[in-house]
Amino acid sequence: MRQGESTSSGGRKPHLVRLNRNYGYVASFNIGTSYMASMFNYLNGEIIQYNRKPMADCKK
């Protein structure tokens, strides 16, 4: 469905686009000098899980 106003010189109306948050997820990892962190998010940015541990705990 096209919604919104087009420009005064004409053209197509803009498309309203929405991401399906359940379509997939993003995994990110950050390794610092004294810690390791991981985070999993839905495509809309909502956090699924976040972990941060000191590097001493990660060596075990």
All heavy atoms as TSV, in Angstrom:
chain	resi	resn	atom	element	x	y	z
A	1	MET	N	N	0.849	-1.159	0.000
A	1	MET	CA	C	0.000	0.000	0.000
A	1	MET	C	C	0.903	1.234	0.000
A	1	MET	O	O	1.863	1.317	0.751
A	1	MET	CB	C	-0.891	-0.003	1.244
A	1	MET	CG	C	-1.729	1.228	1.307
A	1	MET	SD	S	-2.738	1.501	2.777
A	1	MET	CE	C	-2.917	-0.029	3.548
A	2	ARG	N	N	0.581	2.184	-0.834
A	2	ARG	CA	C	1.345	3.428	-0.871
A	2	ARG	C	C	0.644	4.464	-0.001
A	2	ARG	O	O	-0.561	4.627	-0.061
A	2	ARG	CB	C	1.468	3.925	-2.301
A	2	ARG	CG	C	2.281	2.988	-3.156
A	2	ARG	CD	C	2.385	3.527	-4.554
A	2	ARG	NE	N	2.979	2.514	-5.404
A	2	ARG	CZ	C	4.232	2.559	-5.827
A	2	ARG	NH1	N	4.998	3.559	-5.500
A	2	ARG	NH2	N	4.710	1.612	-6.582
A	3	GLN	N	N	1.449	5.139	0.811
A	3	GLN	CA	C	0.903	6.148	1.708
A	3	GLN	C	C	1.763	7.387	1.631
A	3	GLN	O	O	2.917	7.337	1.232
A	3	GLN	CB	C	0.887	5.650	3.144
A	3	GLN	CG	C	-0.031	4.497	3.382
A	3	GLN	CD	C	-0.034	4.080	4.840
A	3	GLN	OE1	O	0.809	4.499	5.617
A	3	GLN	NE2	N	-0.990	3.261	5.214
A	4	GLY	N	N	1.211	8.510	2.059
A	4	GLY	CA	C	1.975	9.735	2.155
A	4	GLY	C	C	1.804	10.626	0.947
A	4	GLY	O	O	1.081	10.323	0.011
A	5	GLU	N	N	2.473	11.739	0.989
A	5	GLU	CA	C	2.392	12.749	-0.056
A	5	GLU	C	C	3.571	12.607	-1.007
A	5	GLU	O	O	4.678	12.289	-0.591
A	5	GLU	CB	C	2.425	14.148	0.579
A	5	GLU	CG	C	1.299	14.412	1.552
A	5	GLU	CD	C	-0.047	14.543	0.870
A	5	GLU	OE1	O	-0.099	15.051	-0.258
A	5	GLU	OE2	O	-1.052	14.123	1.466
A	6	SER	N	N	3.334	12.844	-2.291
A	6	SER	CA	C	4.438	12.882	-3.233
A	6	SER	C	C	4.948	14.321	-3.312
A	6	SER	O	O	4.364	15.236	-2.743
A	6	SER	CB	C	3.990	12.388	-4.609
A	6	SER	OG	O	2.999	13.236	-5.134
A	7	THR	N	N	6.037	14.538	-4.014
A	7	THR	CA	C	6.597	15.885	-4.132
A	7	THR	C	C	5.693	16.747	-4.994
A	7	THR	O	O	4.820	16.255	-5.717
A	7	THR	CB	C	8.006	15.825	-4.745
A	7	THR	OG1	O	7.897	15.277	-6.053
A	7	THR	CG2	C	8.929	14.974	-3.908
A	8	SER	N	N	5.912	18.059	-4.973
A	8	SER	CA	C	5.084	18.968	-5.759
A	8	SER	C	C	5.312	18.777	-7.253
A	8	SER	O	O	4.463	19.122	-8.066
A	8	SER	CB	C	5.378	20.418	-5.361
A	8	SER	OG	O	6.742	20.707	-5.604
A	9	SER	N	N	6.455	18.202	-7.628
A	9	SER	CA	C	6.735	17.975	-9.051
A	9	SER	C	C	6.234	16.616	-9.512
A	9	SER	O	O	6.508	16.197	-10.630
A	9	SER	CB	C	8.237	18.101	-9.309
A	9	SER	OG	O	8.932	17.126	-8.560
A	10	GLY	N	N	5.518	15.908	-8.670
A	10	GLY	CA	C	4.977	14.600	-9.033
A	10	GLY	C	C	5.837	13.484	-8.501
A	10	GLY	O	O	6.573	13.652	-7.533
A	11	GLY	N	N	5.756	12.349	-9.112
A	11	GLY	CA	C	6.541	11.205	-8.660
A	11	GLY	C	C	5.687	10.204	-7.917
A	11	GLY	O	O	4.487	10.401	-7.725
A	12	ARG	N	N	6.321	9.148	-7.511
A	12	ARG	CA	C	5.602	8.084	-6.795
A	12	ARG	C	C	5.441	8.434	-5.329
A	12	ARG	O	O	6.279	9.109	-4.741
A	12	ARG	CB	C	6.375	6.778	-6.905
A	12	ARG	CG	C	6.490	6.277	-8.305
A	12	ARG	CD	C	7.228	4.990	-8.336
A	12	ARG	NE	N	7.328	4.500	-9.695
A	12	ARG	CZ	C	7.880	3.373	-10.044
A	12	ARG	NH1	N	8.418	2.582	-9.125
A	12	ARG	NH2	N	7.926	3.006	-11.289
A	13	LYS	N	N	4.388	7.906	-4.750
A	13	LYS	CA	C	4.192	8.074	-3.316
A	13	LYS	C	C	5.174	7.165	-2.591
A	13	LYS	O	O	5.539	6.099	-3.090
A	13	LYS	CB	C	2.764	7.716	-2.921
A	13	LYS	CG	C	1.742	8.711	-3.407
A	13	LYS	CD	C	0.372	8.366	-2.889
A	13	LYS	CE	C	-0.642	9.410	-3.331
A	13	LYS	NZ	N	-1.977	9.103	-2.818
A	14	PRO	N	N	5.621	7.550	-1.386
A	14	PRO	CA	C	6.577	6.719	-0.642
A	14	PRO	C	C	5.940	5.418	-0.152
A	14	PRO	O	O	4.728	5.338	0.044
A	14	PRO	CB	C	6.986	7.604	0.534
A	14	PRO	CG	C	5.908	8.604	0.663
A	14	PRO	CD	C	5.304	8.786	-0.703
A	15	HIS	N	N	6.774	4.404	0.025
A	15	HIS	CA	C	6.327	3.114	0.566
A	15	HIS	C	C	6.508	3.107	2.073
A	15	HIS	O	O	7.511	3.611	2.579
A	15	HIS	CB	C	7.159	1.963	-0.008
A	15	HIS	CG	C	6.837	1.634	-1.419
A	15	HIS	ND1	N	5.807	0.801	-1.769
A	15	HIS	CD2	C	7.413	2.030	-2.570
A	15	HIS	CE1	C	5.764	0.695	-3.083
A	15	HIS	NE2	N	6.732	1.433	-3.596
A	16	LEU	N	N	5.556	2.560	2.780
A	16	LEU	CA	C	5.668	2.354	4.219
A	16	LEU	C	C	6.263	0.964	4.417
A	16	LEU	O	O	5.670	-0.030	4.008
A	16	LEU	CB	C	4.300	2.453	4.893
A	16	LEU	CG	C	4.271	2.236	6.396
A	16	LEU	CD1	C	5.092	3.312	7.104
A	16	LEU	CD2	C	2.836	2.280	6.892
A	17	VAL	N	N	7.467	0.895	5.009
A	17	VAL	CA	C	8.178	-0.368	5.167
A	17	VAL	C	C	8.330	-0.668	6.645
A	17	VAL	O	O	8.646	0.204	7.445
A	17	VAL	CB	C	9.574	-0.295	4.507
A	17	VAL	CG1	C	10.324	-1.584	4.698
A	17	VAL	CG2	C	9.445	0.035	3.035
A	18	ARG	N	N	8.116	-1.935	7.007
A	18	ARG	CA	C	8.270	-2.359	8.394
A	18	ARG	C	C	9.021	-3.689	8.393
A	18	ARG	O	O	8.718	-4.584	7.606
A	18	ARG	CB	C	6.904	-2.522	9.037
A	18	ARG	CG	C	6.956	-2.914	10.483
A	18	ARG	CD	C	5.605	-2.952	11.137
A	18	ARG	NE	N	4.564	-3.345	10.191
A	18	ARG	CZ	C	3.291	-3.443	10.497
A	18	ARG	NH1	N	2.882	-3.173	11.705
A	18	ARG	NH2	N	2.390	-3.807	9.605
A	19	LEU	N	N	10.021	-3.822	9.273
A	19	LEU	CA	C	10.775	-5.062	9.386
A	19	LEU	C	C	10.010	-6.083	10.217
A	19	LEU	O	O	9.372	-5.731	11.208
A	19	LEU	CB	C	12.124	-4.816	10.061
A	19	LEU	CG	C	13.141	-3.989	9.292
A	19	LEU	CD1	C	14.362	-3.734	10.172
A	19	LEU	CD2	C	13.551	-4.679	8.011
A	20	ASN	N	N	10.094	-7.325	9.827
A	20	ASN	CA	C	9.528	-8.416	10.615
A	20	ASN	C	C	10.559	-8.781	11.675
A	20	ASN	O	O	11.593	-9.359	11.373
A	20	ASN	CB	C	9.222	-9.614	9.703
A	20	ASN	CG	C	8.658	-10.787	10.464
A	20	ASN	OD1	O	8.513	-10.752	11.686
A	20	ASN	ND2	N	8.346	-11.847	9.745
A	21	ARG	N	N	10.321	-8.435	12.920
A	21	ARG	CA	C	11.309	-8.627	13.985
A	21	ARG	C	C	11.634	-10.100	14.218
A	21	ARG	O	O	12.687	-10.437	14.719
A	21	ARG	CB	C	10.856	-7.988	15.288
A	21	ARG	CG	C	9.796	-8.756	16.003
A	21	ARG	CD	C	9.468	-8.147	17.346
A	21	ARG	NE	N	8.929	-9.187	18.191
A	21	ARG	CZ	C	9.464	-9.570	19.326
A	21	ARG	NH1	N	10.522	-8.968	19.776
A	21	ARG	NH2	N	8.936	-10.539	20.011
A	22	ASN	N	N	10.737	-11.003	13.856
A	22	ASN	CA	C	10.966	-12.429	14.053
A	22	ASN	C	C	11.661	-13.088	12.872
A	22	ASN	O	O	11.885	-14.290	12.877
A	22	ASN	CB	C	9.640	-13.139	14.330
A	22	ASN	CG	C	9.014	-12.674	15.622
A	22	ASN	OD1	O	9.712	-12.423	16.600
A	22	ASN	ND2	N	7.714	-12.517	15.631
A	23	TYR	N	N	11.986	-12.315	11.834
A	23	TYR	CA	C	12.610	-12.883	10.645
A	23	TYR	C	C	14.024	-13.375	10.930
A	23	TYR	O	O	14.471	-14.348	10.374
A	23	TYR	CB	C	12.632	-11.847	9.521
A	23	TYR	CG	C	13.198	-12.376	8.240
A	23	TYR	CD1	C	12.458	-13.253	7.455
A	23	TYR	CD2	C	14.468	-12.021	7.815
A	23	TYR	CE1	C	12.963	-13.754	6.273
A	23	TYR	CE2	C	14.986	-12.524	6.640
A	23	TYR	CZ	C	14.229	-13.377	5.875
A	23	TYR	OH	O	14.744	-13.878	4.714
A	24	GLY	N	N	14.721	-12.695	11.799
A	24	GLY	CA	C	16.090	-13.090	12.111
A	24	GLY	C	C	16.601	-12.353	13.324
A	24	GLY	O	O	15.860	-11.656	14.008
A	25	TYR	N	N	17.883	-12.496	13.578
A	25	TYR	CA	C	18.494	-11.826	14.711
A	25	TYR	C	C	19.933	-11.466	14.361
A	25	TYR	O	O	20.483	-11.925	13.368
A	25	TYR	CB	C	18.432	-12.682	15.974
A	25	TYR	CG	C	19.103	-14.021	15.839
A	25	TYR	CD1	C	20.449	-14.185	16.171
A	25	TYR	CD2	C	18.408	-15.139	15.390
A	25	TYR	CE1	C	21.074	-15.413	16.045
A	25	TYR	CE2	C	19.020	-16.365	15.267
A	25	TYR	CZ	C	20.348	-16.489	15.592
A	25	TYR	OH	O	20.968	-17.703	15.464
A	26	VAL	N	N	20.518	-10.629	15.203
A	26	VAL	CA	C	21.888	-10.172	15.028
A	26	VAL	C	C	22.686	-10.593	16.246
A	26	VAL	O	O	22.222	-10.443	17.379
A	26	VAL	CB	C	21.942	-8.634	14.879
A	26	VAL	CG1	C	23.368	-8.143	14.773
A	26	VAL	CG2	C	21.117	-8.190	13.684
A	27	ALA	N	N	23.872	-11.142	16.024
A	27	ALA	CA	C	24.776	-11.509	17.119
A	27	ALA	C	C	25.982	-10.589	17.049
A	27	ALA	O	O	26.555	-10.376	15.973
A	27	ALA	CB	C	25.220	-12.956	16.987
A	28	SER	N	N	26.363	-10.008	18.177
A	28	SER	CA	C	27.544	-9.147	18.210
A	28	SER	C	C	28.427	-9.545	19.387
A	28	SER	O	O	27.944	-9.969	20.434
A	28	SER	CB	C	27.140	-7.675	18.314
A	28	SER	OG	O	26.375	-7.447	19.471
A	29	PHE	N	N	29.727	-9.425	19.172
A	29	PHE	CA	C	30.707	-9.800	20.186
A	29	PHE	C	C	31.717	-8.681	20.336
A	29	PHE	O	O	32.139	-8.075	19.346
A	29	PHE	CB	C	31.428	-11.094	19.779
A	29	PHE	CG	C	30.491	-12.239	19.582
A	29	PHE	CD1	C	29.979	-12.533	18.325
A	29	PHE	CD2	C	30.087	-13.023	20.648
A	29	PHE	CE1	C	29.093	-13.572	18.133
A	29	PHE	CE2	C	29.203	-14.068	20.467
A	29	PHE	CZ	C	28.711	-14.343	19.202
A	30	ASN	N	N	32.108	-8.407	21.567
A	30	ASN	CA	C	33.096	-7.371	21.862
A	30	ASN	C	C	34.127	-7.969	22.806
A	30	ASN	O	O	33.798	-8.386	23.917
A	30	ASN	CB	C	32.415	-6.156	22.493
A	30	ASN	CG	C	33.373	-5.003	22.707
A	30	ASN	OD1	O	34.517	-5.041	22.272
A	30	ASN	ND2	N	32.893	-3.970	23.379
A	31	ILE	N	N	35.367	-8.016	22.366
A	31	ILE	CA	C	36.442	-8.555	23.193
A	31	ILE	C	C	37.345	-7.394	23.582
A	31	ILE	O	O	38.032	-6.824	22.730
A	31	ILE	CB	C	37.233	-9.639	22.439
A	31	ILE	CG1	C	36.280	-10.769	22.036
A	31	ILE	CG2	C	38.371	-10.166	23.299
A	31	ILE	CD1	C	36.892	-11.810	21.143
A	32	GLY	N	N	37.312	-7.037	24.852
A	32	GLY	CA	C	38.153	-5.969	25.373
A	32	GLY	C	C	39.402	-6.538	26.017
A	32	GLY	O	O	39.654	-7.746	25.976
A	33	THR	N	N	40.191	-5.684	26.627
A	33	THR	CA	C	41.422	-6.145	27.281
A	33	THR	C	C	41.136	-6.897	28.572
A	33	THR	O	O	41.929	-7.752	28.970
A	33	THR	CB	C	42.349	-4.962	27.577
A	33	THR	OG1	O	41.643	-4.013	28.375
A	33	THR	CG2	C	42.811	-4.312	26.295
A	34	SER	N	N	40.016	-6.580	29.232
A	34	SER	CA	C	39.723	-7.233	30.510
A	34	SER	C	C	38.345	-7.883	30.566
A	34	SER	O	O	37.930	-8.344	31.616
A	34	SER	CB	C	39.834	-6.201	31.637
A	34	SER	OG	O	38.885	-5.178	31.425
A	35	TYR	N	N	37.627	-7.911	29.451
A	35	TYR	CA	C	36.284	-8.494	29.449
A	35	TYR	C	C	35.937	-9.036	28.059
A	35	TYR	O	O	36.585	-8.716	27.063
A	35	TYR	CB	C	35.235	-7.460	29.854
A	35	TYR	CG	C	35.075	-6.354	28.843
A	35	TYR	CD1	C	34.137	-6.452	27.825
A	35	TYR	CD2	C	35.869	-5.223	28.882
A	35	TYR	CE1	C	34.002	-5.463	26.886
A	35	TYR	CE2	C	35.736	-4.226	27.953
A	35	TYR	CZ	C	34.805	-4.345	26.952
A	35	TYR	OH	O	34.668	-3.361	26.009
A	36	MET	N	N	34.897	-9.841	28.026
A	36	MET	CA	C	34.327	-10.316	26.776
A	36	MET	C	C	32.814	-10.169	26.883
A	36	MET	O	O	32.223	-10.570	27.885
A	36	MET	CB	C	34.691	-11.776	26.523
A	36	MET	CG	C	34.234	-12.262	25.177
A	36	MET	SD	S	34.916	-13.868	24.754
A	36	MET	CE	C	33.625	-14.917	25.377
A	37	ALA	N	N	32.193	-9.565	25.866
A	37	ALA	CA	C	30.754	-9.328	25.902
A	37	ALA	C	C	30.108	-9.878	24.630
A	37	ALA	O	O	30.711	-9.869	23.557
A	37	ALA	CB	C	30.466	-7.835	26.019
A	38	SER	N	N	28.887	-10.363	24.787
A	38	SER	CA	C	28.109	-10.828	23.638
A	38	SER	C	C	26.682	-10.334	23.795
A	38	SER	O	O	26.175	-10.202	24.912
A	38	SER	CB	C	28.136	-12.349	23.533
A	38	SER	OG	O	27.509	-12.932	24.646
A	39	MET	N	N	26.040	-10.039	22.658
A	39	MET	CA	C	24.666	-9.572	22.696
A	39	MET	C	C	23.934	-10.113	21.469
A	39	MET	O	O	24.485	-10.159	20.373
A	39	MET	CB	C	24.588	-8.047	22.708
A	39	MET	CG	C	23.186	-7.533	22.830
A	39	MET	SD	S	23.024	-5.783	23.295
A	39	MET	CE	C	24.069	-4.963	22.169
A	40	PHE	N	N	22.685	-10.519	21.684
A	40	PHE	CA	C	21.825	-10.994	20.619
A	40	PHE	C	C	20.600	-10.100	20.574
A	40	PHE	O	O	19.981	-9.850	21.608
A	40	PHE	CB	C	21.419	-12.449	20.855
A	40	PHE	CG	C	22.595	-13.389	20.853
A	40	PHE	CD1	C	23.287	-13.670	22.025
A	40	PHE	CD2	C	23.025	-13.963	19.674
A	40	PHE	CE1	C	24.380	-14.512	22.021
A	40	PHE	CE2	C	24.123	-14.815	19.655
A	40	PHE	CZ	C	24.805	-15.090	20.824
A	41	ASN	N	N	20.256	-9.592	19.380
A	41	ASN	CA	C	19.141	-8.673	19.204
A	41	ASN	C	C	18.244	-9.145	18.070
A	41	ASN	O	O	18.712	-9.764	17.127
A	41	ASN	CB	C	19.630	-7.268	18.823
A	41	ASN	CG	C	20.558	-6.687	19.820
A	41	ASN	OD1	O	21.706	-7.079	19.898
A	41	ASN	ND2	N	20.083	-5.739	20.585
A	42	TYR	N	N	16.944	-8.785	18.184
A	42	TYR	CA	C	16.051	-8.905	17.040
A	42	TYR	C	C	16.398	-7.796	16.057
A	42	TYR	O	O	17.124	-6.859	16.387
A	42	TYR	CB	C	14.583	-8.785	17.456
A	42	TYR	CG	C	14.062	-9.982	18.201
A	42	TYR	CD1	C	13.640	-9.869	19.522
A	42	TYR	CD2	C	13.981	-11.224	17.590
A	42	TYR	CE1	C	13.155	-10.964	20.216
A	42	TYR	CE2	C	13.500	-12.326	18.278
A	42	TYR	CZ	C	13.095	-12.189	19.577
A	42	TYR	OH	O	12.622	-13.277	20.257
A	43	LEU	N	N	15.878	-7.853	14.845
A	43	LEU	CA	C	16.190	-6.857	13.818
A	43	LEU	C	C	15.735	-5.458	14.184
A	43	LEU	O	O	16.309	-4.479	13.714
A	43	LEU	CB	C	15.563	-7.269	12.481
A	43	LEU	CG	C	16.163	-8.503	11.833
A	43	LEU	CD1	C	15.429	-8.826	10.534
A	43	LEU	CD2	C	17.641	-8.306	11.556
A	44	ASN	N	N	14.739	-5.326	15.056
A	44	ASN	CA	C	14.273	-3.999	15.455
A	44	ASN	C	C	15.096	-3.409	16.600
A	44	ASN	O	O	14.818	-2.319	17.068
A	44	ASN	CB	C	12.789	-4.039	15.839
A	44	ASN	CG	C	12.515	-4.819	17.101
A	44	ASN	OD1	O	13.397	-5.450	17.679
A	44	ASN	ND2	N	11.274	-4.802	17.541
A	45	GLY	N	N	16.127	-4.118	17.067
A	45	GLY	CA	C	16.991	-3.614	18.129
A	45	GLY	C	C	16.671	-4.135	19.508
A	45	GLY	O	O	17.434	-3.915	20.450
A	46	GLU	N	N	15.549	-4.814	19.670
A	46	GLU	CA	C	15.180	-5.356	20.983
A	46	GLU	C	C	16.205	-6.408	21.414
A	46	GLU	O	O	16.577	-7.283	20.640
A	46	GLU	CB	C	13.797	-5.990	20.912
A	46	GLU	CG	C	13.321	-6.556	22.226
A	46	GLU	CD	C	11.970	-7.248	22.085
A	46	GLU	OE1	O	11.250	-6.991	21.112
A	46	GLU	OE2	O	11.656	-8.059	22.965
A	47	ILE	N	N	16.670	-6.299	22.651
A	47	ILE	CA	C	17.705	-7.205	23.160
A	47	ILE	C	C	17.090	-8.541	23.553
A	47	ILE	O	O	16.117	-8.584	24.306
A	47	ILE	CB	C	18.433	-6.576	24.367
A	47	ILE	CG1	C	19.159	-5.314	23.936
A	47	ILE	CG2	C	19.405	-7.574	24.994
A	47	ILE	CD1	C	19.771	-4.536	25.081
A	48	ILE	N	N	17.672	-9.616	23.049
A	48	ILE	CA	C	17.268	-10.965	23.420
A	48	ILE	C	C	18.088	-11.417	24.615
A	48	ILE	O	O	17.554	-11.908	25.603
A	48	ILE	CB	C	17.474	-11.953	22.254
A	48	ILE	CG1	C	16.661	-11.530	21.042
A	48	ILE	CG2	C	17.123	-13.374	22.687
A	48	ILE	CD1	C	16.992	-12.299	19.782
A	49	GLN	N	N	19.416	-11.247	24.521
A	49	GLN	CA	C	20.306	-11.677	25.601
A	49	GLN	C	C	21.587	-10.850	25.562
A	49	GLN	O	O	22.093	-10.538	24.489
A	49	GLN	CB	C	20.652	-13.150	25.444
A	49	GLN	CG	C	21.527	-13.702	26.541
A	49	GLN	CD	C	21.825	-15.179	26.351
A	49	GLN	OE1	O	21.560	-15.750	25.298
A	49	GLN	NE2	N	22.379	-15.790	27.351
A	50	TYR	N	N	22.101	-10.488	26.739
A	50	TYR	CA	C	23.355	-9.750	26.860
A	50	TYR	C	C	24.191	-10.389	27.963
A	50	TYR	O	O	23.677	-10.669	29.049
A	50	TYR	CB	C	23.099	-8.278	27.197
A	50	TYR	CG	C	24.369	-7.495	27.445
A	50	TYR	CD1	C	25.155	-7.083	26.386
A	50	TYR	CD2	C	24.777	-7.192	28.737
A	50	TYR	CE1	C	26.333	-6.374	26.606
A	50	TYR	CE2	C	25.945	-6.485	28.966
A	50	TYR	CZ	C	26.714	-6.077	27.896
A	50	TYR	OH	O	27.875	-5.372	28.110
A	51	ASN	N	N	25.454	-10.660	27.677
A	51	ASN	CA	C	26.379	-11.224	28.662
A	51	ASN	C	C	27.684	-10.444	28.626
A	51	ASN	O	O	28.169	-10.094	27.553
A	51	ASN	CB	C	26.702	-12.695	28.345
A	51	ASN	CG	C	25.520	-13.597	28.567
A	51	ASN	OD1	O	24.865	-13.517	29.587
A	51	ASN	ND2	N	25.243	-14.439	27.601
A	52	ARG	N	N	28.254	-10.209	29.796
A	52	ARG	CA	C	29.571	-9.585	29.904
A	52	ARG	C	C	30.304	-10.252	31.049
A	52	ARG	O	O	29.780	-10.324	32.162
A	52	ARG	CB	C	29.457	-8.092	30.149
A	52	ARG	CG	C	30.805	-7.419	30.257
A	52	ARG	CD	C	30.678	-5.923	30.428
A	52	ARG	NE	N	31.952	-5.357	30.816
A	52	ARG	CZ	C	32.384	-4.182	30.449
A	52	ARG	NH1	N	31.620	-3.426	29.697
A	52	ARG	NH2	N	33.555	-3.745	30.832
A	53	LYS	N	N	31.493	-10.764	30.765
A	53	LYS	CA	C	32.275	-11.466	31.781
A	53	LYS	C	C	33.691	-10.938	31.798
A	53	LYS	O	O	34.244	-10.601	30.744
A	53	LYS	CB	C	32.324	-12.964	31.480
A	53	LYS	CG	C	30.988	-13.651	31.598
A	53	LYS	CD	C	31.147	-15.137	31.434
A	53	LYS	CE	C	29.811	-15.823	31.644
A	53	LYS	NZ	N	29.930	-17.267	31.600
A	54	PRO	N	N	34.294	-10.878	32.977
A	54	PRO	CA	C	35.716	-10.512	33.053
A	54	PRO	C	C	36.556	-11.571	32.324
A	54	PRO	O	O	36.193	-12.749	32.267
A	54	PRO	CB	C	36.029	-10.529	34.547
A	54	PRO	CG	C	34.701	-10.425	35.218
A	54	PRO	CD	C	33.709	-11.051	34.308
A	55	MET	N	N	37.659	-11.161	31.747
A	55	MET	CA	C	38.484	-12.067	30.977
A	55	MET	C	C	39.023	-13.213	31.821
A	55	MET	O	O	39.199	-14.315	31.315
A	55	MET	CB	C	39.645	-11.311	30.319
A	55	MET	CG	C	40.205	-12.007	29.127
A	55	MET	SD	S	38.991	-12.349	27.865
A	55	MET	CE	C	39.335	-11.043	26.728
A	56	ALA	N	N	39.234	-13.020	33.108
A	56	ALA	CA	C	39.711	-14.091	33.986
A	56	ALA	C	C	38.709	-15.255	34.013
A	56	ALA	O	O	39.085	-16.402	34.022
A	56	ALA	CB	C	39.955	-13.567	35.391
A	57	ASP	N	N	37.384	-14.954	33.992
A	57	ASP	CA	C	36.358	-15.984	33.980
A	57	ASP	C	C	36.294	-16.710	32.632
A	57	ASP	O	O	35.916	-17.865	32.560
A	57	ASP	CB	C	34.972	-15.385	34.274
A	57	ASP	CG	C	34.864	-14.913	35.720
A	57	ASP	OD1	O	35.748	-15.255	36.517
A	57	ASP	OD2	O	33.898	-14.215	36.016
A	58	CYS	N	N	36.671	-16.045	31.572
A	58	CYS	CA	C	36.586	-16.639	30.239
A	58	CYS	C	C	37.696	-17.653	29.985
A	58	CYS	O	O	37.582	-18.492	29.106
A	58	CYS	CB	C	36.663	-15.533	29.172
A	58	CYS	SG	S	35.297	-14.387	29.251
A	59	LYS	N	N	38.786	-17.574	30.710
A	59	LYS	CA	C	39.919	-18.471	30.511
A	59	LYS	C	C	39.654	-19.862	31.063
A	59	LYS	O	O	40.332	-20.805	30.732
A	59	LYS	CB	C	41.179	-17.894	31.145
A	59	LYS	CG	C	41.656	-16.636	30.453
A	59	LYS	CD	C	42.874	-16.065	31.129
A	59	LYS	CE	C	43.313	-14.776	30.478
A	59	LYS	NZ	N	44.454	-14.175	31.165
A	60	LYS	N	N	38.680	-20.004	31.933
A	60	LYS	CA	C	38.389	-21.301	32.572
A	60	LYS	C	C	37.728	-22.251	31.626
A	60	LYS	O	O	37.014	-21.960	30.765
A	60	LYS	CB	C	37.530	-21.090	33.813
A	60	LYS	CG	C	38.255	-20.352	34.889
A	60	LYS	CD	C	37.352	-20.180	36.084
A	60	LYS	CE	C	38.096	-19.400	37.163
A	60	LYS	NZ	N	37.275	-19.183	38.330
